[in-house]
Amino acid sequence: MIHKVRVAPRNSKIEKRDAFKKVKVYRLEGISLEDTKILAEKVLSEELTQICSIDKQLVKEKVIEVAYKPGVMNPEVSSIMKAASDLGIKLLAADSSYEYVLPINQHNLYNPLTEYIMEEEPETLVIKGVPGKTEIVPLRKMNEEELLEISKDKLFLNKDEMKVIQNYFEDLKRDPTDLELETLAQTWSEHCAHKTFKAKIILDGKEKEPLFKRLKDEALKHDKNIVSAFVDNAGVMDFYDGWAINGKAETHNAPSAIEPYGGAMTGSGGVFRDVVATGQGAKAVVSTDIFCLADPNMDKAKLPEGTLPPDYILKRVVAAVRDYGNRIGIPTNNGSFHFHDDFRAKPIVLVGAYGILPKDKAQKGEPRIGDIAVVIGGKTGRDGIHGATFSSGEMSDRTISVNATAVQIGNAIEEKITFDAILEARDKNLITAVQDLGAGGFSSAIGEMGEITGVTVHLEKAPLKYQGLSPWEIWVSESQERMLIILSPNNLNDFLKICKKYNVEATEIAKFDGTKRLQVFYGKEKVGDLDMKFLYGGLPQRVMKAISPRHSERSEEYNLYPSAMPQDDNGWIKLLEKTLSSGDVNSKESILRLYDHNVQGTSALPPFVGVDMDGPTDAAVIKPLLDKPYGLIVSHGLSPKKTLEDSYEGTIWSATEAISNYAAVGGDYKEACLINNYIWPFPDPQWLGKLDSCVDGVVDFMKALKIPVISGKDSLSATYRSSDGIVLHSPPTLAMSVFGKIPDVKKTVSSDFKKVGSVIVLVGKQDIRVDLKVLPKVLEAMYKAINTGKVLASHDISEGGLVTAIFEMCVGGNCGAFIKVESGELLLETAGCFIVEVENEETANELFKGIPYKILGTTTKDEKLSVEGLFSADMKQLQEAWSKPMKEIFGWNR
Amino acid sequence: MEQVKVCILQSDGTNCDNELFYAFKKVGGSPEFVHVNELRDKSRSLKDFDILALPGGFSYGDDIASGKILAIELISFLKAEIEKFKSGGGLIIGICNGFQTLVRTGLLPFGNLGKMDATLDNNDSGHFECRWIDLKSEKSKCVFLKNSYKGHFAVNHGEGKFFSQPSVIKKIEDQNLVVFRYVDESGNPTQEYPENPNGSINAIAGVTDPTGRILGMMPHPEKFVDSTQYPNWRRETLRQAQDKPHGLFIFEDMVNYVKEDK
């Protein structure tokens, strides 16, 4: 028997303002009416502000009910069960959902991937099922066509790879189990194996070294600060006093394209786990969010079939960052938005996270024979199956129906308690290694950890969300909030005690055994047996042809020049308003106020500062150890538009923009490490040629600055194909993230103008193409200048150019500026240039001697932005244009 | 000198515990992390502490309502222990989610453990807010706050609107239980957004109970105990005022009160 409790707000202001009325519905199974009444009164509703009913409608109007599909995890359920249990009421099962009062005028009320309209009352909330049997796949007798057919939509391997697998089993004189094929498919997926980055490249007929090797070889030349690079879930660099800091950025594009809320949430959850699952465990201290989307106001008729409207995606990804980041308690302090209509099928959702850990625990211990693997955190369900292989494939209009299971909903609290337990266990020296259960699930995590010794797994021990999963499903499920802990059996008891304290479920699931094989059991049945050497060494290296980008594609018109310069004040003001309100430039304050950016109490430079705290800053400064002055600086840069135009120059621009944001706040570029993320269309020879020149750009950038890339990821599936032959490539994007250290956060500076009558200086070489010879000198001068304490404010020039940088500094300072520049310079987006505020001209001459700089003008009390001989614009008016677009989407009560 | 022992209570989803620990430590207190499960299984006890501090966060995900599940847990398992702690002279502070929990246990505003008299409802803005606001304390029943203060505080919440029926609000006001209000630039209580970030009735940001030994507040004093925690610490006009970070006094007053009491 299921009782239904309905709850709605009691005439509050909120209810009246809501675009639609809704009623919360709780279903409680296996308890009496009396107990239902107790729960309704004490737990599910509050008389002061809510009305409530049991087993009857709460509103007179007709309603439709939207619920999570059975099997999709509803994070609230465990809390309902806990509260009931604390009150001595034993629930069999529970669920929650919403009734919406009709008629409703709301687009995209629910996402059919994870939710449905409930029309029939469920008989029970308990999901039952009989586990499927392990199937033998008759691979050996298949012809080429048949091999490709089973690969499509499921394994995503190519013909050569399928044949290598076929040969392996021919040698073994048996056919593979479904679990074995799944293991190989995900281990060899682009997502896990980075086949393109490891491929031999034939560029215009000439062989070139693999992309990954080029990056790694150059990076390791600059190893002063490297603690670990390219080997762990996140790159680690040296910090102070025996501490190290680590960082990672990762996209979650494919799931976010079809379910942005769940997709972006699990993107956050996944990258947080990567940072925590570094070495023997790290504490995540800050996160960044970068989104590349189509214009939210885009004509919906232009949307390809099977894709979601960009305004819906924008709102849902923001909601996801808010709900996941805020709950887990990791501040979101840095990020950006980039708009281009070619992102309409495949947007970019790139989450970065940074952490801190003791330097002597920054390396994973190698499992010894006899060590065990314990899975902790969430239970395993059907969610997220095929995530790794799915994200490696191109998206098509079939994606939504075929890959429904690839999307998951995150539970931040489950992940938080898992982290809490890991950190306590780490500090008690119980852990050998922490591994994230992400793409590929157990298959990937246990396999990798057992590569050297070999490992025996018992899948029947894995805690399940519901019964009925086949062994292969348990094996590759990517259910969220699970971590794998490798430890000595001697430490198991102490470890389990810690888990119990934090309400974290922990189950021993595998043993490292010295067989050098991966042996998987389900009860007594052996469901998989693969040679580690074949699993990790059997994948043939790809040889890939590339065509270098045509020279003519290197456009001379590389920056945002308006074709004709305005002739009067009015014309200029219109142009400024247009620039400032454009998607990449406009104020994101309304969004940032939804994100918690000072949880943990460590923020020393938040996203917005100034008199009214509305002036945007360049980078996040975090003081991860509350009782020490040491700073962690985090910034990033990218420009899909520029990398689309010229993949090499756009890459240099993006990297320069990233390090300039870092230098603008006072960071010493020599104490920084880089993280690079490549989000690229499917690598046919054309796109691979562009990727090749992008990687060369990153290598040249490392060479010029003598700092390393220490982590990164590629996502080479930014291509969409529809059934009617439409092909859409997202703009190729290199996102560079920077993190580094500074001994004292008090030596950092913010972007808001501090005084009236001080001098505004442009520092850096105003070159459309970045001059990598000059750049290090400029960065060095900026660091030294800020370190003297004589720089009052500093801001990097990026999207929107010089005039936007000065405008934003005036916003922060509640002041104006009077400057003298050529009209052509105003909107130049010259990376590697800075606007700096100093007391007087002598200070500027003293600080910037020997590098390109010029005095532009002064700050003024009068809140006007004036350029001599060109225009004088009212700051209030410009600010209105700048802040309006996002306020309309995310402001008060939106 | 005697230690002032502070129990920093953790549960699933607590996330402002480290900065709260640091704040008490900075003023000479001796904070310790205690998980609610450790109180439930009696491996630790409130009787070893002078101050019980409930940090911010999202206890149990703030499912159903903020602080609700933890409140039920405290009422179900720790009612006697909390009553004893209270009558033994202990002080209690709840910040943000801690305040939401105290209100949902009924401890605030009238000290009726198990009976809710007020609530913290959804912000009028309809969403989570992370911003800095001005706060002013006033003469109240609170036993440990010595002077009146005005300063900048961080708010980080989605459910912070202090709400009750007019008669209850009147009782709270009449008994001098209001400790903090959101104020505008000139220091007057305000209903204007965003100065009053959530639409709290009478701009109420923090309250005490009739004994004056329990303090609950939505803004976060523990996030401004070092100057660099304030976003505008670099602006010269503020450097003077920041000789003492604005949140520090609450922890100083609490710890000093316990010391004098001993």
Interface residues (C-beta under 8 A of the other chain):
Chain A: S12 K13 I14 R17 K42 V43 L44 E46 E47 L48 T49 P75 E76 S79 I80 K82 A83 D86 L87 G88 R322 N326 R327 I328 G329 N411 A412 I413 K416 I417 D420 K500 K501 Y502 N503 L592 R593 L594 Y595 D596 H597 N598 V599 Q600 G601 T602 S603 A604 L605 P606 F608 V609 G610 V611 M613 K623 L626 D627 V745 K746 V749 S750 D752 K754 K755 W892 N893 R894
Chain B: Q10 D12 G13 T14 N15 C16 N18 E19 Y22 H35 N37 E38 G56 G57 F58 Y60 G61 D62 D63 I64 A65 K68 I69 I72 E73 S76 F77 M116 A118 T119 D121 N122 D124 S125 G126 H127 F128 E129 C130 R131 W132 A154 N156 F163 S164 Q165 Y193 G199 H220 E222 K223 V225 D226 T228 Q229 P231 N232 W233 R234 R235 E236
